[in-house]
Amino acid sequence: MAGFPDITPVHAERATQWLSQSNVRPTRQRVTLAALLMGDGRDRHVTAETLFEAASAADGKVSLATVYNTLRAFCDAGLLREIVVDGAKSYFDTDLCDHPHFFWEDSAELTDAPRESLDIRNLPAAPEGTHVVAVDVVLRLRRS
């Protein structure tokens, strides 16, 4: 599938190490999904549906519910970052560094925006007893 690597033994080994380093049990399905996400070392933005399609093409033995549950487990373990574009659409980013994104409305694609151009100043004070954990910046684009 375009945008995802073929799952080779090297990719599966990288995926297993990636999971083990975060104390995530490397089940067959998790290794398959992790190999698709990061087996080739490239960062990517995926939805549960695009990852499900790639996993089905590569392995054929994974349900959409398993993909959703696995993505949630990967986020909880700090392996992925969830980017919510609107209330119903989430993307999962393998690049954990703080950076802004472009959301291309015509193609529903999420891409990295240049982080060196972003300058966030004067955030409002967090309510008492809380602190700011992250600032997500998504710039929505539409071709002219």
N, CA, C and O atoms as CSV, one atom per row, in Angstrom:
chain,resi,resn,atom,element,x,y,z
A,1,MET,N,N,0.851,-1.184,0.000
A,1,MET,CA,C,0.000,0.000,0.000
A,1,MET,C,C,0.892,1.241,0.000
A,1,MET,O,O,1.910,1.281,0.691
A,2,ALA,N,N,0.513,2.228,-0.759
A,2,ALA,CA,C,1.311,3.452,-0.887
A,2,ALA,C,C,1.440,4.142,0.470
A,2,ALA,O,O,0.480,4.233,1.234
A,3,GLY,N,N,2.645,4.623,0.747
A,3,GLY,CA,C,2.882,5.341,1.979
A,3,GLY,C,C,3.315,4.466,3.138
A,3,GLY,O,O,3.792,4.976,4.151
A,4,PHE,N,N,3.159,3.174,3.010
A,4,PHE,CA,C,3.554,2.252,4.072
A,4,PHE,C,C,4.625,1.316,3.538
A,4,PHE,O,O,4.617,0.960,2.360
A,5,PRO,N,N,5.558,0.912,4.418
A,5,PRO,CA,C,6.607,-0.011,3.970
A,5,PRO,C,C,6.077,-1.431,3.876
A,5,PRO,O,O,5.096,-1.779,4.534
A,6,ASP,N,N,6.724,-2.248,3.062
A,6,ASP,CA,C,6.480,-3.681,3.123
A,6,ASP,C,C,7.043,-4.150,4.456
A,6,ASP,O,O,8.016,-3.590,4.960
A,7,ILE,N,N,6.430,-5.175,5.018
A,7,ILE,CA,C,6.916,-5.674,6.304
A,7,ILE,C,C,7.988,-6.726,6.041
A,7,ILE,O,O,7.697,-7.844,5.614
A,8,THR,N,N,9.223,-6.344,6.304
A,8,THR,CA,C,10.359,-7.254,6.153
A,8,THR,C,C,10.763,-7.747,7.543
A,8,THR,O,O,10.319,-7.180,8.542
A,9,PRO,N,N,11.587,-8.780,7.629
A,9,PRO,CA,C,12.078,-9.193,8.953
A,9,PRO,C,C,12.798,-8.065,9.705
A,9,PRO,O,O,12.689,-7.965,10.927
A,10,VAL,N,N,13.526,-7.225,8.979
A,10,VAL,CA,C,14.208,-6.094,9.617
A,10,VAL,C,C,13.186,-5.118,10.198
A,10,VAL,O,O,13.360,-4.632,11.315
A,11,HIS,N,N,12.117,-4.828,9.445
A,11,HIS,CA,C,11.077,-3.920,9.935
A,11,HIS,C,C,10.379,-4.510,11.148
A,11,HIS,O,O,10.087,-3.796,12.108
A,12,ALA,N,N,10.113,-5.798,11.112
A,12,ALA,CA,C,9.455,-6.457,12.248
A,12,ALA,C,C,10.346,-6.421,13.486
A,12,ALA,O,O,9.851,-6.238,14.598
A,13,GLU,N,N,11.636,-6.592,13.307
A,13,GLU,CA,C,12.568,-6.537,14.438
A,13,GLU,C,C,12.623,-5.131,15.023
A,13,GLU,O,O,12.613,-4.969,16.243
A,14,ARG,N,N,12.682,-4.114,14.165
A,14,ARG,CA,C,12.663,-2.721,14.648
A,14,ARG,C,C,11.379,-2.450,15.424
A,14,ARG,O,O,11.396,-1.814,16.477
A,15,ALA,N,N,10.277,-2.939,14.890
A,15,ALA,CA,C,8.977,-2.733,15.532
A,15,ALA,C,C,8.941,-3.414,16.899
A,15,ALA,O,O,8.444,-2.838,17.866
A,16,THR,N,N,9.454,-4.612,16.979
A,16,THR,CA,C,9.489,-5.342,18.248
A,16,THR,C,C,10.323,-4.591,19.276
A,16,THR,O,O,9.928,-4.486,20.437
A,17,GLN,N,N,11.464,-4.073,18.863
A,17,GLN,CA,C,12.313,-3.290,19.775
A,17,GLN,C,C,11.610,-2.013,20.214
A,17,GLN,O,O,11.673,-1.639,21.385
A,18,TRP,N,N,10.942,-1.344,19.283
A,18,TRP,CA,C,10.213,-0.104,19.565
A,18,TRP,C,C,9.154,-0.359,20.632
A,18,TRP,O,O,9.004,0.425,21.569
A,19,LEU,N,N,8.428,-1.453,20.484
A,19,LEU,CA,C,7.393,-1.799,21.458
A,19,LEU,C,C,8.005,-2.181,22.803
A,19,LEU,O,O,7.547,-1.722,23.849
A,20,SER,N,N,9.017,-3.005,22.775
A,20,SER,CA,C,9.640,-3.496,24.011
A,20,SER,C,C,10.248,-2.367,24.829
A,20,SER,O,O,10.209,-2.406,26.059
A,21,GLN,N,N,10.815,-1.356,24.158
A,21,GLN,CA,C,11.415,-0.216,24.864
A,21,GLN,C,C,10.378,0.559,25.668
A,21,GLN,O,O,10.726,1.235,26.636
A,22,SER,N,N,9.122,0.470,25.283
A,22,SER,CA,C,8.051,1.181,25.987
A,22,SER,C,C,7.185,0.235,26.803
A,22,SER,O,O,6.092,0.598,27.239
A,23,ASN,N,N,7.679,-0.978,27.007
A,23,ASN,CA,C,6.965,-1.983,27.786
A,23,ASN,C,C,5.586,-2.321,27.223
A,23,ASN,O,O,4.641,-2.578,27.969
A,24,VAL,N,N,5.489,-2.317,25.898
A,24,VAL,CA,C,4.273,-2.754,25.226
A,24,VAL,C,C,4.528,-4.176,24.742
A,24,VAL,O,O,5.489,-4.431,24.016
A,25,ARG,N,N,3.663,-5.097,25.148
A,25,ARG,CA,C,3.849,-6.498,24.774
A,25,ARG,C,C,3.756,-6.641,23.262
A,25,ARG,O,O,2.753,-6.244,22.667
A,26,PRO,N,N,4.790,-7.204,22.626
A,26,PRO,CA,C,4.822,-7.293,21.158
A,26,PRO,C,C,4.043,-8.499,20.621
A,26,PRO,O,O,4.636,-9.505,20.229
A,27,THR,N,N,2.704,-8.388,20.607
A,27,THR,CA,C,1.891,-9.439,20.006
A,27,THR,C,C,2.066,-9.395,18.488
A,27,THR,O,O,2.587,-8.419,17.949
A,28,ARG,N,N,1.636,-10.438,17.810
A,28,ARG,CA,C,1.766,-10.492,16.352
A,28,ARG,C,C,1.089,-9.291,15.695
A,28,ARG,O,O,1.661,-8.662,14.805
A,29,GLN,N,N,-0.126,-8.973,16.134
A,29,GLN,CA,C,-0.853,-7.858,15.520
A,29,GLN,C,C,-0.186,-6.518,15.829
A,29,GLN,O,O,-0.109,-5.654,14.956
A,30,ARG,N,N,0.289,-6.337,17.041
A,30,ARG,CA,C,0.973,-5.085,17.390
A,30,ARG,C,C,2.262,-4.928,16.595
A,30,ARG,O,O,2.582,-3.828,16.144
A,31,VAL,N,N,3.001,-6.014,16.419
A,31,VAL,CA,C,4.238,-5.943,15.636
A,31,VAL,C,C,3.916,-5.582,14.189
A,31,VAL,O,O,4.615,-4.770,13.583
A,32,THR,N,N,2.863,-6.179,13.634
A,32,THR,CA,C,2.454,-5.848,12.260
A,32,THR,C,C,2.152,-4.359,12.145
A,32,THR,O,O,2.649,-3.693,11.237
A,33,LEU,N,N,1.342,-3.837,13.059
A,33,LEU,CA,C,0.962,-2.420,13.002
A,33,LEU,C,C,2.168,-1.516,13.254
A,33,LEU,O,O,2.326,-0.492,12.589
A,34,ALA,N,N,3.011,-1.887,14.205
A,34,ALA,CA,C,4.209,-1.084,14.491
A,34,ALA,C,C,5.170,-1.091,13.314
A,34,ALA,O,O,5.787,-0.069,13.014
A,35,ALA,N,N,5.308,-2.235,12.640
A,35,ALA,CA,C,6.198,-2.312,11.470
A,35,ALA,C,C,5.684,-1.410,10.357
A,35,ALA,O,O,6.474,-0.776,9.659
A,36,LEU,N,N,4.377,-1.349,10.186
A,36,LEU,CA,C,3.805,-0.451,9.174
A,36,LEU,C,C,4.014,1.013,9.562
A,36,LEU,O,O,4.273,1.855,8.702
A,37,LEU,N,N,3.901,1.308,10.841
A,37,LEU,CA,C,4.041,2.684,11.307
A,37,LEU,C,C,5.469,3.187,11.243
A,37,LEU,O,O,5.714,4.307,10.796
A,38,MET,N,N,6.424,2.359,11.690
A,38,MET,CA,C,7.778,2.885,11.819
A,38,MET,C,C,8.886,1.919,11.426
A,38,MET,O,O,10.057,2.186,11.695
A,39,GLY,N,N,8.548,0.822,10.807
A,39,GLY,CA,C,9.552,-0.185,10.468
A,39,GLY,C,C,10.659,0.325,9.567
A,39,GLY,O,O,11.791,-0.152,9.647
A,40,ASP,N,N,10.350,1.286,8.712
A,40,ASP,CA,C,11.375,1.832,7.819
A,40,ASP,C,C,12.022,3.098,8.376
A,40,ASP,O,O,12.866,3.702,7.715
A,41,GLY,N,N,11.634,3.504,9.587
A,41,GLY,CA,C,12.245,4.668,10.227
A,41,GLY,C,C,11.686,6.008,9.790
A,41,GLY,O,O,12.123,7.046,10.288
A,42,ARG,N,N,10.733,6.012,8.876
A,42,ARG,CA,C,10.135,7.278,8.414
A,42,ARG,C,C,8.975,7.675,9.322
A,42,ARG,O,O,8.250,6.818,9.827
A,43,ASP,N,N,8.807,8.977,9.524
A,43,ASP,CA,C,7.646,9.463,10.266
A,43,ASP,C,C,6.446,9.498,9.336
A,43,ASP,O,O,6.579,9.766,8.141
A,44,ARG,N,N,5.281,9.226,9.890
A,44,ARG,CA,C,4.053,9.272,9.104
A,44,ARG,C,C,2.869,9.692,9.957
A,44,ARG,O,O,2.893,9.603,11.185
A,45,HIS,N,N,1.842,10.149,9.273
A,45,HIS,CA,C,0.562,10.507,9.876
A,45,HIS,C,C,-0.456,9.511,9.333
A,45,HIS,O,O,-0.607,9.372,8.119
A,46,VAL,N,N,-1.149,8.822,10.226
A,46,VAL,CA,C,-2.111,7.821,9.777
A,46,VAL,C,C,-3.426,8.005,10.510
A,46,VAL,O,O,-3.484,8.583,11.595
A,47,THR,N,N,-4.467,7.504,9.896
A,47,THR,CA,C,-5.739,7.338,10.593
A,47,THR,C,C,-5.884,5.851,10.883
A,47,THR,O,O,-5.158,5.030,10.323
A,48,ALA,N,N,-6.803,5.514,11.740
A,48,ALA,CA,C,-7.050,4.098,12.021
A,48,ALA,C,C,-7.457,3.379,10.736
A,48,ALA,O,O,-7.073,2.232,10.507
A,49,GLU,N,N,-8.228,4.058,9.913
A,49,GLU,CA,C,-8.710,3.427,8.679
A,49,GLU,C,C,-7.581,3.172,7.682
A,49,GLU,O,O,-7.542,2.109,7.063
A,50,THR,N,N,-6.669,4.120,7.517
A,50,THR,CA,C,-5.572,3.898,6.564
A,50,THR,C,C,-4.621,2.819,7.076
A,50,THR,O,O,-4.094,2.031,6.291
A,51,LEU,N,N,-4.401,2.782,8.387
A,51,LEU,CA,C,-3.549,1.735,8.946
A,51,LEU,C,C,-4.226,0.369,8.831
A,51,LEU,O,O,-3.561,-0.631,8.563
A,52,PHE,N,N,-5.532,0.323,9.029
A,52,PHE,CA,C,-6.285,-0.926,8.871
A,52,PHE,C,C,-6.168,-1.455,7.442
A,52,PHE,O,O,-5.950,-2.648,7.231
A,53,GLU,N,N,-6.315,-0.564,6.469
A,53,GLU,CA,C,-6.194,-0.977,5.059
A,53,GLU,C,C,-4.808,-1.544,4.771
A,53,GLU,O,O,-4.677,-2.572,4.107
A,54,ALA,N,N,-3.779,-0.873,5.273
A,54,ALA,CA,C,-2.409,-1.338,5.046
A,54,ALA,C,C,-2.167,-2.672,5.744
A,54,ALA,O,O,-1.531,-3.566,5.185
A,55,ALA,N,N,-2.675,-2.803,6.967
A,55,ALA,CA,C,-2.498,-4.057,7.711
A,55,ALA,C,C,-3.254,-5.195,7.036
A,55,ALA,O,O,-2.758,-6.320,6.975
A,56,SER,N,N,-4.428,-4.915,6.537
A,56,SER,CA,C,-5.206,-5.949,5.843
A,56,SER,C,C,-4.487,-6.415,4.592
A,56,SER,O,O,-4.487,-7.605,4.279
A,57,ALA,N,N,-3.877,-5.488,3.879
A,57,ALA,CA,C,-3.140,-5.845,2.664
A,57,ALA,C,C,-1.867,-6.628,2.999
A,57,ALA,O,O,-1.452,-7.497,2.232
A,58,ALA,N,N,-1.255,-6.323,4.131
A,58,ALA,CA,C,0.008,-6.968,4.496
A,58,ALA,C,C,-0.192,-8.303,5.198
A,58,ALA,O,O,0.591,-9.235,5.013
A,59,ASP,N,N,-1.237,-8.390,6.000
A,59,ASP,CA,C,-1.376,-9.514,6.913
A,59,ASP,C,C,-2.755,-10.159,6.813
A,59,ASP,O,O,-2.881,-11.382,6.874
A,60,GLY,N,N,-3.782,-9.335,6.658
A,60,GLY,CA,C,-5.132,-9.829,6.504
A,60,GLY,C,C,-5.803,-10.295,7.770
A,60,GLY,O,O,-6.974,-10.675,7.725
A,61,LYS,N,N,-5.117,-10.286,8.906
A,61,LYS,CA,C,-5.683,-10.848,10.123
A,61,LYS,C,C,-5.745,-9.823,11.249
A,61,LYS,O,O,-5.292,-10.081,12.364
A,62,VAL,N,N,-6.306,-8.671,10.947
A,62,VAL,CA,C,-6.452,-7.640,11.965
A,62,VAL,C,C,-7.796,-6.945,11.744
A,62,VAL,O,O,-8.175,-6.645,10.612
A,63,SER,N,N,-8.503,-6.697,12.840
A,63,SER,CA,C,-9.799,-6.026,12.733
A,63,SER,C,C,-9.612,-4.527,12.938
A,63,SER,O,O,-8.610,-4.081,13.497
A,64,LEU,N,N,-10.590,-3.766,12.478
A,64,LEU,CA,C,-10.537,-2.316,12.677
A,64,LEU,C,C,-10.565,-1.992,14.170
A,64,LEU,O,O,-9.894,-1.056,14.605
A,65,ALA,N,N,-11.322,-2.744,14.956
A,65,ALA,CA,C,-11.357,-2.518,16.405
A,65,ALA,C,C,-9.979,-2.734,17.018
A,65,ALA,O,O,-9.573,-1.986,17.908
A,66,THR,N,N,-9.262,-3.741,16.554
A,66,THR,CA,C,-7.902,-3.993,17.049
A,66,THR,C,C,-6.990,-2.836,16.699
A,66,THR,O,O,-6.158,-2.437,17.514
A,67,VAL,N,N,-7.130,-2.289,15.499
A,67,VAL,CA,C,-6.309,-1.141,15.101
A,67,VAL,C,C,-6.587,0.038,16.024
A,67,VAL,O,O,-5.653,0.671,16.516
A,68,TYR,N,N,-7.856,0.341,16.264
A,68,TYR,CA,C,-8.193,1.442,17.175
A,68,TYR,C,C,-7.618,1.206,18.564
A,68,TYR,O,O,-7.004,2.103,19.143
A,69,ASN,N,N,-7.812,0.005,19.103
A,69,ASN,CA,C,-7.304,-0.312,20.441
A,69,ASN,C,C,-5.784,-0.241,20.507
A,69,ASN,O,O,-5.222,0.217,21.502
A,70,THR,N,N,-5.124,-0.692,19.453
A,70,THR,CA,C,-3.664,-0.670,19.415
A,70,THR,C,C,-3.139,0.755,19.313
A,70,THR,O,O,-2.173,1.106,19.989
A,71,LEU,N,N,-3.756,1.572,18.485
A,71,LEU,CA,C,-3.343,2.976,18.391
A,71,LEU,C,C,-3.495,3.668,19.748
A,71,LEU,O,O,-2.634,4.453,20.144
A,72,ARG,N,N,-4.581,3.380,20.453
A,72,ARG,CA,C,-4.784,3.961,21.782
A,72,ARG,C,C,-3.684,3.484,22.735
A,72,ARG,O,O,-3.135,4.283,23.495
A,73,ALA,N,N,-3.362,2.196,22.698
A,73,ALA,CA,C,-2.303,1.652,23.559
A,73,ALA,C,C,-0.954,2.285,23.225
A,73,ALA,O,O,-0.176,2.598,24.126
A,74,PHE,N,N,-0.674,2.473,21.938
A,74,PHE,CA,C,0.584,3.105,21.534
A,74,PHE,C,C,0.646,4.551,22.031
A,74,PHE,O,O,1.700,5.007,22.474
A,75,CYS,N,N,-0.471,5.273,21.961
A,75,CYS,CA,C,-0.507,6.648,22.480
A,75,CYS,C,C,-0.300,6.653,23.991
A,75,CYS,O,O,0.474,7.454,24.515
A,76,ASP,N,N,-0.990,5.760,24.685
A,76,ASP,CA,C,-0.858,5.688,26.144
A,76,ASP,C,C,0.574,5.368,26.561
A,76,ASP,O,O,1.024,5.808,27.618
A,77,ALA,N,N,1.292,4.603,25.736
A,77,ALA,CA,C,2.676,4.239,26.036
A,77,ALA,C,C,3.671,5.310,25.596
A,77,ALA,O,O,4.873,5.176,25.827
A,78,GLY,N,N,3.171,6.376,24.959
A,78,GLY,CA,C,4.058,7.457,24.515
A,78,GLY,C,C,4.755,7.181,23.199
A,78,GLY,O,O,5.752,7.828,22.881
A,79,LEU,N,N,4.245,6.226,22.423
A,79,LEU,CA,C,4.862,5.886,21.136
A,79,LEU,C,C,4.315,6.716,19.983
A,79,LEU,O,O,4.997,6.901,18.975
A,80,LEU,N,N,3.110,7.209,20.119
A,80,LEU,CA,C,2.445,8.005,19.083
A,80,LEU,C,C,1.820,9.226,19.728
A,80,LEU,O,O,1.612,9.281,20.940
A,81,ARG,N,N,1.531,10.196,18.890
A,81,ARG,CA,C,0.819,11.393,19.312
A,81,ARG,C,C,-0.462,11.495,18.502
A,81,ARG,O,O,-0.432,11.405,17.274
A,82,GLU,N,N,-1.577,11.680,19.175
A,82,GLU,CA,C,-2.859,11.834,18.487
A,82,GLU,C,C,-3.082,13.302,18.160
A,82,GLU,O,O,-2.942,14.173,19.018
A,83,ILE,N,N,-3.433,13.562,16.907
A,83,ILE,CA,C,-3.758,14.908,16.447
A,83,ILE,C,C,-5.225,14.891,16.051
A,83,ILE,O,O,-5.608,14.203,15.105
A,84,VAL,N,N,-6.043,15.642,16.767
A,84,VAL,CA,C,-7.477,15.689,16.479
A,84,VAL,C,C,-7.725,16.863,15.540
A,84,VAL,O,O,-7.475,18.018,15.886
A,85,VAL,N,N,-8.218,16.549,14.354
A,85,VAL,CA,C,-8.451,17.583,13.353
A,85,VAL,C,C,-9.830,18.198,13.539
A,85,VAL,O,O,-9.991,19.414,13.431
A,86,ASP,N,N,-10.789,17.392,13.810
A,86,ASP,CA,C,-12.102,17.868,14.231
A,86,ASP,C,C,-12.621,16.829,15.216
A,86,ASP,O,O,-11.932,15.846,15.487
A,87,GLY,N,N,-13.790,17.022,15.742
A,87,GLY,CA,C,-14.277,16.134,16.786
A,87,GLY,C,C,-14.386,14.672,16.388
A,87,GLY,O,O,-14.421,13.795,17.251
A,88,ALA,N,N,-14.440,14.401,15.087
A,88,ALA,CA,C,-14.653,13.024,14.639
A,88,ALA,C,C,-13.454,12.412,13.933
A,88,ALA,O,O,-13.486,11.227,13.604
A,89,LYS,N,N,-12.403,13.174,13.691
A,89,LYS,CA,C,-11.279,12.666,12.898
A,89,LYS,C,C,-9.970,12.835,13.645
A,89,LYS,O,O,-9.575,13.950,13.985
A,90,SER,N,N,-9.294,11.707,13.899
A,90,SER,CA,C,-7.989,11.731,14.545
A,90,SER,C,C,-6.943,11.163,13.613
A,90,SER,O,O,-7.187,10.212,12.870
A,91,TYR,N,N,-5.777,11.768,13.672
A,91,TYR,CA,C,-4.586,11.276,12.982
A,91,TYR,C,C,-3.578,10.905,14.061
A,91,TYR,O,O,-3.595,11.463,15.158
A,92,PHE,N,N,-2.715,9.976,13.746
A,92,PHE,CA,C,-1.698,9.534,14.682
A,92,PHE,C,C,-0.341,9.795,14.056
A,92,PHE,O,O,-0.079,9.400,12.920
A,93,ASP,N,N,0.518,10.468,14.813
A,93,ASP,CA,C,1.801,10.953,14.316
A,93,ASP,C,C,2.917,10.190,15.014
A,93,ASP,O,O,2.916,10.065,16.238
A,94,THR,N,N,3.864,9.681,14.243
A,94,THR,CA,C,5.003,8.972,14.819
A,94,THR,C,C,6.109,9.935,15.269
A,94,THR,O,O,7.012,9.533,16.003
A,95,ASP,N,N,6.047,11.196,14.839
A,95,ASP,CA,C,7.021,12.214,15.246
A,95,ASP,C,C,6.521,12.846,16.542
A,95,ASP,O,O,5.539,13.587,16.534
A,96,LEU,N,N,7.187,12.559,17.641
A,96,LEU,CA,C,6.729,13.010,18.953
A,96,LEU,C,C,7.196,14.410,19.318
A,96,LEU,O,O,6.762,14.954,20.333
A,97,CYS,N,N,8.071,15.005,18.513
A,97,CYS,CA,C,8.524,16.368,18.781
A,97,CYS,C,C,7.372,17.343,18.553
A,97,CYS,O,O,6.537,17.134,17.673
A,98,ASP,N,N,7.335,18.410,19.353
A,98,ASP,CA,C,6.302,19.430,19.143
A,98,ASP,C,C,6.504,20.076,17.787
A,98,ASP,O,O,7.593,20.561,17.480
A,99,HIS,N,N,5.462,20.082,16.980
A,99,HIS,CA,C,5.517,20.722,15.664
A,99,HIS,C,C,4.105,20.958,15.154
A,99,HIS,O,O,3.184,20.228,15.519
A,100,PRO,N,N,3.927,21.970,14.312
A,100,PRO,CA,C,2.610,22.271,13.747
A,100,PRO,C,C,2.309,21.378,12.545
A,100,PRO,O,O,3.194,20.716,12.003
A,101,HIS,N,N,1.056,21.378,12.150
A,101,HIS,CA,C,0.609,20.565,11.017
A,101,HIS,C,C,-0.242,21.396,10.056
A,101,HIS,O,O,-0.893,22.367,10.442
A,102,PHE,N,N,-0.211,20.981,8.803
A,102,PHE,CA,C,-1.166,21.450,7.803
A,102,PHE,C,C,-2.203,20.354,7.625
A,102,PHE,O,O,-1.858,19.179,7.498
A,103,PHE,N,N,-3.473,20.737,7.614
A,103,PHE,CA,C,-4.538,19.803,7.256
A,103,PHE,C,C,-5.111,20.272,5.930
A,103,PHE,O,O,-5.679,21.360,5.833
A,104,TRP,N,N,-4.954,19.435,4.905
A,104,TRP,CA,C,-5.398,19.748,3.552
A,104,TRP,C,C,-6.856,19.301,3.427
A,104,TRP,O,O,-7.144,18.111,3.304
A,105,GLU,N,N,-7.768,20.270,3.461
A,105,GLU,CA,C,-9.190,19.942,3.484
A,105,GLU,C,C,-9.650,19.196,2.241
A,105,GLU,O,O,-10.537,18.347,2.333
A,106,ASP,N,N,-9.068,19.491,1.072
A,106,ASP,CA,C,-9.522,18.842,-0.155
A,106,ASP,C,C,-9.130,17.367,-0.231
A,106,ASP,O,O,-9.816,16.586,-0.889
A,107,SER,N,N,-8.047,16.977,0.424
A,107,SER,CA,C,-7.605,15.584,0.366
A,107,SER,C,C,-7.644,14.889,1.724
A,107,SER,O,O,-7.333,13.702,1.820
A,108,ALA,N,N,-8.023,15.618,2.774
A,108,ALA,CA,C,-8.063,15.096,4.149
A,108,ALA,C,C,-6.710,14.519,4.562
A,108,ALA,O,O,-6.642,13.512,5.266
A,109,GLU,N,N,-5.630,15.174,4.113
A,109,GLU,CA,C,-4.275,14.735,4.431
A,109,GLU,C,C,-3.686,15.655,5.498
A,109,GLU,O,O,-3.907,16.866,5.481
A,110,LEU,N,N,-2.939,15.068,6.419
A,110,LEU,CA,C,-2.235,15.820,7.440
A,110,LEU,C,C,-0.749,15.734,7.147
A,110,LEU,O,O,-0.206,14.642,6.985
A,111,THR,N,N,-0.087,16.888,7.079
A,111,THR,CA,C,1.357,16.924,6.825
A,111,THR,C,C,2.013,17.848,7.845
A,111,THR,O,O,1.350,18.682,8.461
A,112,ASP,N,N,3.307,17.690,8.012
A,112,ASP,CA,C,4.048,18.569,8.914
A,112,ASP,C,C,4.168,19.959,8.305
A,112,ASP,O,O,4.363,20.112,7.099
A,113,ALA,N,N,4.047,20.965,9.160
A,113,ALA,CA,C,4.304,22.348,8.766
A,113,ALA,C,C,5.683,22.716,9.326
A,113,ALA,O,O,6.137,22.114,10.300
A,114,PRO,N,N,6.342,23.691,8.721
A,114,PRO,CA,C,7.679,24.062,9.206
A,114,PRO,C,C,7.632,24.559,10.650
A,114,PRO,O,O,6.985,25.562,10.949
A,115,ARG,N,N,8.322,23.849,11.536
A,115,ARG,CA,C,8.289,24.219,12.953
A,115,ARG,C,C,9.088,25.486,13.236
A,115,ARG,O,O,8.778,26.213,14.180
A,116,GLU,N,N,10.114,25.759,12.428
A,116,GLU,CA,C,10.938,26.936,12.694
A,116,GLU,C,C,10.187,28.238,12.419
A,116,GLU,O,O,10.615,29.302,12.867
A,117,SER,N,N,9.081,28.167,11.691
A,117,SER,CA,C,8.300,29.364,11.385
A,117,SER,C,C,7.296,29.715,12.476
A,117,SER,O,O,6.771,30.828,12.500
A,118,LEU,N,N,7.027,28.785,13.368
A,118,LEU,CA,C,5.995,28.980,14.377
A,118,LEU,C,C,6.561,29.706,15.599
A,118,LEU,O,O,7.619,29.347,16.115
A,119,ASP,N,N,5.847,30.718,16.047
A,119,ASP,CA,C,6.256,31.477,17.219
A,119,ASP,C,C,5.009,31.700,18.076
A,119,ASP,O,O,4.206,32.588,17.788
A,120,ILE,N,N,4.851,30.910,19.110
A,120,ILE,CA,C,3.688,31.035,19.997
A,120,ILE,C,C,4.111,31.829,21.221
A,120,ILE,O,O,5.075,31.487,21.906
A,121,ARG,N,N,3.363,32.905,21.479
A,121,ARG,CA,C,3.664,33.768,22.622
A,121,ARG,C,C,2.384,34.048,23.396
A,121,ARG,O,O,1.271,33.936,22.883
A,122,ASN,N,N,2.591,34.410,24.626
A,122,ASN,CA,C,1.505,34.902,25.471
A,122,ASN,C,C,0.322,33.948,25.555
A,122,ASN,O,O,-0.815,34.334,25.282
A,123,LEU,N,N,0.587,32.720,25.926
A,123,LEU,CA,C,-0.505,31.786,26.158
A,123,LEU,C,C,-1.303,32.248,27.368
A,123,LEU,O,O,-0.734,32.806,28.306
A,124,PRO,N,N,-2.597,32.026,27.361
A,124,PRO,CA,C,-3.370,32.377,28.546
A,124,PRO,C,C,-2.939,31.498,29.725
A,124,PRO,O,O,-2.503,30.362,29.539
A,125,ALA,N,N,-3.065,32.034,30.917
A,125,ALA,CA,C,-2.707,31.267,32.111
A,125,ALA,C,C,-3.648,30.080,32.242
A,125,ALA,O,O,-4.851,30.196,32.010
A,126,ALA,N,N,-3.092,28.950,32.614
A,126,ALA,CA,C,-3.912,27.758,32.851
A,126,ALA,C,C,-4.728,27.970,34.123
A,126,ALA,O,O,-4.272,28.660,35.035
A,127,PRO,N,N,-5.911,27.399,34.201
A,127,PRO,CA,C,-6.713,27.531,35.427
A,127,PRO,C,C,-5.949,26.992,36.640
A,127,PRO,O,O,-5.068,26.143,36.507
A,128,GLU,N,N,-6.289,27.481,37.778
A,128,GLU,CA,C,-5.616,27.082,39.017
A,128,GLU,C,C,-5.649,25.567,39.185
A,128,GLU,O,O,-6.675,24.923,38.966
A,129,GLY,N,N,-4.516,25.018,39.573
A,129,GLY,CA,C,-4.415,23.583,39.797
A,129,GLY,C,C,-4.140,22.776,38.543
A,129,GLY,O,O,-4.170,21.546,38.585
A,130,THR,N,N,-3.868,23.452,37.410
A,130,THR,CA,C,-3.580,22.762,36.150
A,130,THR,C,C,-2.324,23.359,35.528
A,130,THR,O,O,-1.828,24.397,35.965
A,131,HIS,N,N,-1.825,22.689,34.510
A,131,HIS,CA,C,-0.709,23.235,33.741
A,131,HIS,C,C,-0.871,22.817,32.278
A,131,HIS,O,O,-1.477,21.788,31.978
A,132,VAL,N,N,-0.330,23.617,31.391
A,132,VAL,CA,C,-0.400,23.335,29.960
A,132,VAL,C,C,0.519,22.153,29.661
A,132,VAL,O,O,1.698,22.174,30.015
A,133,VAL,N,N,-0.013,21.140,29.018
A,133,VAL,CA,C,0.757,19.950,28.672
A,133,VAL,C,C,1.300,20.065,27.252
A,133,VAL,O,O,2.439,19.681,26.985
A,134,ALA,N,N,0.483,20.594,26.344
A,134,ALA,CA,C,0.901,20.716,24.947
A,134,ALA,C,C,0.027,21.757,24.260
A,134,ALA,O,O,-1.074,22.071,24.712
A,135,VAL,N,N,0.543,22.275,23.172
A,135,VAL,CA,C,-0.219,23.165,22.306
A,135,VAL,C,C,-0.188,22.528,20.924
A,135,VAL,O,O,0.879,22.384,20.327
A,136,ASP,N,N,-1.349,22.149,20.417
A,136,ASP,CA,C,-1.431,21.567,19.084
A,136,ASP,C,C,-1.859,22.647,18.105
A,136,ASP,O,O,-2.856,23.335,18.322
A,137,VAL,N,N,-1.104,22.790,17.033
A,137,VAL,CA,C,-1.411,23.782,16.009
A,137,VAL,C,C,-1.679,23.046,14.708
A,137,VAL,O,O,-0.808,22.366,14.166
A,138,VAL,N,N,-2.909,23.195,14.218
A,138,VAL,CA,C,-3.298,22.608,12.938
A,138,VAL,C,C,-3.811,23.740,12.063
A,138,VAL,O,O,-4.816,24.376,12.381
A,139,LEU,N,N,-3.117,23.987,10.963
A,139,LEU,CA,C,-3.518,25.004,10.006
A,139,LEU,C,C,-4.315,24.327,8.906
A,139,LEU,O,O,-3.795,23.465,8.198
A,140,ARG,N,N,-5.567,24.710,8.762
A,140,ARG,CA,C,-6.427,24.097,7.753
A,140,ARG,C,C,-6.242,24.828,6.428
A,140,ARG,O,O,-6.329,26.055,6.372
A,141,LEU,N,N,-5.986,24.068,5.358
A,141,LEU,CA,C,-5.723,24.647,4.051
A,141,LEU,C,C,-6.752,24.191,3.032
A,141,LEU,O,O,-7.259,23.070,3.089
A,142,ARG,N,N,-7.044,25.072,2.111
A,142,ARG,CA,C,-7.889,24.758,0.970
A,142,ARG,C,C,-7.240,25.371,-0.245
A,142,ARG,O,O,-6.895,26.552,-0.243
A,143,ARG,N,N,-7.070,24.573,-1.288
A,143,ARG,CA,C,-6.430,25.084,-2.512
A,143,ARG,C,C,-7.329,26.126,-3.166
A,143,ARG,O,O,-8.551,25.980,-3.208
A,144,SER,N,N,-6.693,27.186,-3.677
A,144,SER,CA,C,-7.437,28.286,-4.327
A,144,SER,C,C,-7.869,27.914,-5.711
A,144,SER,O,O,-8.502,28.716,-6.396
